[in-house]
Amino acid sequence: MTLAFVATSFAYLLAASLMHPEEVLYPPIATEPMPAASAQQYLDVRNINPDTPLFERYANWLGGLVRGDLGVTSGTTKAMDDIWNDVFKVKVPISLRLIVLGTAIGTVLGILLGMVSAVRRDSLGDRAATLLAFLALSLPTPVIILIVQQANQGFMDLTGWGLPAINPINPLLEEGSWESIKYQMKALVMPTIVLVVTGAASYSRYMKVTTLDVLGSDYLRTARAKGLTRGKAMNRHGLRMALIPMGQYFAFAVGGAFTGSLFVELMFNWQGIGRFAISAIQFADVNGTAAVVLYTAILTLLSATFADILQGALDPRIR
């Protein structure tokens, strides 16, 4: 948690010193700027007044953080939404649906593809998987999103049936009803596909490299010399060793999944923490920006802890 605190503090100091929330209140093109007294009150109550010394603002923010108070949002709406209660408790579960599901499926699929590609090196399947992986890695996430959306639209034009494209919530359906739940489940499919494609592509390439290293190891050649086929030797002795480096890679891949979810939430109109992060930067929301960094740091630390546990389970030498 020390690293999360340092990262968040550094992010707050950068945001507080570089962002200019007062320009959001009265931009240069405004015909009727906010009265100076009202502007000062607005900035003071949110602890974002640039006239207040930076480290005094940081001390106020730090005192709130110790109490579990992440501050309030700022922006053109003049709303004072509590970041923990009104933002995080609502938006984090929405984002975690995408990140957890997309990462889990992408990890399993990427590991399987990478292992098969290594065992059947230079086969037609290996070449096809390599081509698709490099294609997915070379395309920006927004382009992959557009391809998935266009494929859905083409299928809808052809068959009359398709998936919800831009909103996970149907306001015409009663909240909590079975129809509403089914709509949300269908709306989850396309964003998950995007995260699975990008995750599986990177995992498959990394898994292929580690598997090829294992296939060339002495202990696997010994197992094959004792009569085991390459597939059986890999399943019994090599798979665990090939998975060990994947544990540490997992921690960094979760951070990449959060970055990819920013575009996914924006282009699929998901009101998650990724979309909030974009709006926080856009409207010079100092408290919101620092809170997003804290969320990302905790998410990365949790994934790193899980990766260490997984690595310990796979490798008895480090237990």
JOLIN-V938671 format. One record per helix or strand of 3 or more residues. SS is the DSSP state (H for helix, E for strand). FROM is the first residue (numbers start at 0). LEN is the number of residues. If there is no record, write none. Layout:
# JOLIN-V938671
SS,FROM,LEN
SS,FROM,LEN
This chain:
# JOLIN-V938671
H,1,17
H,20,5
H,35,10
H,53,13
H,82,37
H,123,15
H,140,19
H,177,38
H,217,8
H,229,38
H,272,10
H,285,29
H,315,3
